[in-house]
Amino acid sequence: MAETVHRLEPLERKPLSDRTCLVTGSSRGIGREIAFELARCGADVVVNYRSSEDRALEVTETIEENGETAIPVQADISEPAQVERMAEDVHDELGGIDVLVNNAGITVDRTFEDMTYEDWTAVIDVNLNGTFNCTKAFYEDVKTSNHGRLINISSVVGQQGNYGQANYATSKGGLFAFTRTLALELASHGSTANCVAPGFTETDMLEKVPDRVQNKIRADIPLDRFAEPSDIVGMIRFLASDQAEYMTGQVLGINGGMEW
Ligand SMILES: NC(=O)c1ccc[n+]([C@@H]2O[C@H](COP(=O)([O-])OP(=O)(O)OC[C@H]3O[C@@H](n4cnc5c(N)ncnc54)[C@H](OP(=O)(O)O)[C@@H]3O)[C@@H](O)[C@H]2O)c1
């Protein structure tokens, strides 16, 4: 009996070459690496930032020097009017986007006893309301794209809670419910929504944590090290790709084996 011959299609060299991705907060840290990774896969990338103009320009210039397309767009995502202006700029320059990565986030750490209303709202305004503002401004794009993807960057802290981070943990936990709901509402349009929950990652955000506390955290990580931004970006690439078109509503932990 003749054996069936399977043809193994070679991997696409640039799997995201026909799409445009916006990464909020991609002037530094995890967002910057996500921007590089999506560009490496051929995507046009919008590099959003709040105040680090020079850092954002470095990111876009690096991408352009490597033969891909990137534009920097300033907007404080906690300000609806600024996000709407960003959407207009993006639509004028690149047209609609396919992939929105809600990455920008901040911490204002304090025990609950000392936490003020201002500490609470500062974090909720960026991490949760900023995600709302950006998703609202680009919802139609993501909904109608043939490759529509909403990717929200949460945290293991949203799963576990963390001493001194009631505001941050709440904002990150809220993203799980937001993602699940958007996944249901986008599903009939063939677009997906997923959430990535990194563990503690070597960026400016972690640098603000005192060494004593960092050592305590590291002791609870089975893989015995903090993540590098490069540990996180492969999952974003996958979620943005065609291979992830049947995955939606999920929370994907990348945390060195921390329990939750
Ligand atoms: N590092 C960690 O341990 C860790 C762990 C789990 C999850 N995360 C999450 O991963 C995401 C990235 O964190 P990171 O560690 O890369 O942070 P980071 O190094 O502090 O960088 C934060 C980025 O967000 C931008 N940003 C902050 N507030 C903004 C606003 N209101 N509008 C627009 N952009 C704003 C910053 O822009 P400017 O440069 O202009 O200020 C910067 O590009 C966050 O959502 C964070 O919660 C981080």
The ligand as an SDF file (V2000), in Angstrom:
LIG
                    3D

 48 52  0  0  0  0  0  0  0  0999 V2000
    8.3340   44.5540   35.3630 N   0  0  0  0  0  0  0  0  0  0  0  0
    7.6000   43.6570   35.9870 C   0  0  0  0  0  0  0  0  0  0  0  0
    8.0550   43.0220   36.9660 O   0  0  0  0  0  0  0  0  0  0  0  0
    6.2120   43.3340   35.5050 C   0  0  0  0  0  0  0  0  0  0  0  0
    5.6260   42.1410   35.9240 C   0  0  0  0  0  0  0  0  0  0  0  0
    4.3580   41.8110   35.4840 C   0  0  0  0  0  0  0  0  0  0  0  0
    3.6650   42.6750   34.6630 C   0  0  0  0  0  0  0  0  0  0  0  0
    4.2450   43.8440   34.2780 N   0  0  0  0  0  0  0  0  0  0  0  0
    3.4470   44.7250   33.4360 C   0  0  0  0  0  0  0  0  0  0  0  0
    4.0900   44.8700   32.1890 O   0  0  0  0  0  0  0  0  0  0  0  0
    3.7900   46.1580   31.6530 C   0  0  0  0  0  0  0  0  0  0  0  0
    5.1050   46.8490   31.3000 C   0  0  0  0  0  0  0  0  0  0  0  0
    5.8410   46.9960   32.5050 O   0  0  0  0  0  0  0  0  0  0  0  0
    7.4010   47.3690   32.5150 P   0  0  0  0  0  0  0  0  0  0  0  0
    7.9870   46.6580   33.6460 O   0  0  0  0  0  0  0  0  0  0  0  0
    7.9530   47.2190   31.1520 O   0  0  0  0  0  0  0  0  0  0  0  0
    7.2780   48.9240   32.9140 O   0  0  0  0  0  0  0  0  0  0  0  0
    8.3160   50.1250   32.6890 P   0  0  0  0  0  0  0  0  0  0  0  0
    9.6680   49.6150   32.3790 O   0  0  0  0  0  0  0  0  0  0  0  0
    8.1340   51.0070   33.8640 O   0  0  0  0  0  0  0  0  0  0  0  0
    7.7580   50.8450   31.3700 O   0  0  0  0  0  0  0  0  0  0  0  0
    6.4540   51.3900   31.4190 C   0  0  0  0  0  0  0  0  0  0  0  0
    6.0470   51.8460   30.0440 C   0  0  0  0  0  0  0  0  0  0  0  0
    4.6850   52.2840   30.1240 O   0  0  0  0  0  0  0  0  0  0  0  0
    4.6170   53.6370   29.6610 C   0  0  0  0  0  0  0  0  0  0  0  0
    3.5740   54.3480   30.3990 N   0  0  0  0  0  0  0  0  0  0  0  0
    3.4350   54.4830   31.7280 C   0  0  0  0  0  0  0  0  0  0  0  0
    2.3430   55.2200   31.9960 N   0  0  0  0  0  0  0  0  0  0  0  0
    1.8080   55.5660   30.8070 C   0  0  0  0  0  0  0  0  0  0  0  0
    0.6910   56.3410   30.4230 C   0  0  0  0  0  0  0  0  0  0  0  0
   -0.1100   56.9190   31.3290 N   0  0  0  0  0  0  0  0  0  0  0  0
    0.4480   56.4860   29.1020 N   0  0  0  0  0  0  0  0  0  0  0  0
    1.2350   55.9210   28.1780 C   0  0  0  0  0  0  0  0  0  0  0  0
    2.3180   55.1690   28.4790 N   0  0  0  0  0  0  0  0  0  0  0  0
    2.5940   55.0230   29.7860 C   0  0  0  0  0  0  0  0  0  0  0  0
    5.9910   54.2180   29.8970 C   0  0  0  0  0  0  0  0  0  0  0  0
    6.1630   55.3480   29.0380 O   0  0  0  0  0  0  0  0  0  0  0  0
    7.2560   56.5100   29.3730 P   0  0  0  0  0  0  0  0  0  0  0  0
    8.5890   55.8680   29.0760 O   0  0  0  0  0  0  0  0  0  0  0  0
    6.9550   57.6190   28.4460 O   0  0  0  0  0  0  0  0  0  0  0  0
    7.1140   56.8240   30.8120 O   0  0  0  0  0  0  0  0  0  0  0  0
    6.8560   53.0200   29.5340 C   0  0  0  0  0  0  0  0  0  0  0  0
    6.9850   52.8920   28.1340 O   0  0  0  0  0  0  0  0  0  0  0  0
    2.9800   46.8810   32.7170 C   0  0  0  0  0  0  0  0  0  0  0  0
    1.6090   46.7690   32.4420 O   0  0  0  0  0  0  0  0  0  0  0  0
    3.3070   46.1340   33.9820 C   0  0  0  0  0  0  0  0  0  0  0  0
    2.2820   46.2390   34.9300 O   0  0  0  0  0  0  0  0  0  0  0  0
    5.5010   44.1940   34.6670 C   0  0  0  0  0  0  0  0  0  0  0  0
  1  2  1  0
  2  3  2  0
  2  4  1  0
  4  5  1  0
  4 48  2  0
  5  6  2  0
  6  7  1  0
  7  8  2  0
  8  9  1  0
  8 48  1  0
  9 10  1  0
  9 46  1  0
 10 11  1  0
 11 12  1  0
 11 44  1  0
 12 13  1  0
 13 14  1  0
 14 15  2  0
 14 16  1  0
 14 17  1  0
 17 18  1  0
 18 19  2  0
 18 20  1  0
 18 21  1  0
 21 22  1  0
 22 23  1  0
 23 24  1  0
 23 42  1  0
 24 25  1  0
 25 26  1  0
 25 36  1  0
 26 27  1  0
 26 35  1  0
 27 28  2  0
 28 29  1  0
 29 30  1  0
 29 35  2  0
 30 31  1  0
 30 32  2  0
 32 33  1  0
 33 34  2  0
 34 35  1  0
 36 37  1  0
 36 42  1  0
 37 38  1  0
 38 39  2  0
 38 40  1  0
 38 41  1  0
 42 43  1  0
 44 45  1  0
 44 46  1  0
 46 47  1  0
M  CHG  2   8   1  16  -1
M  END
$$$$
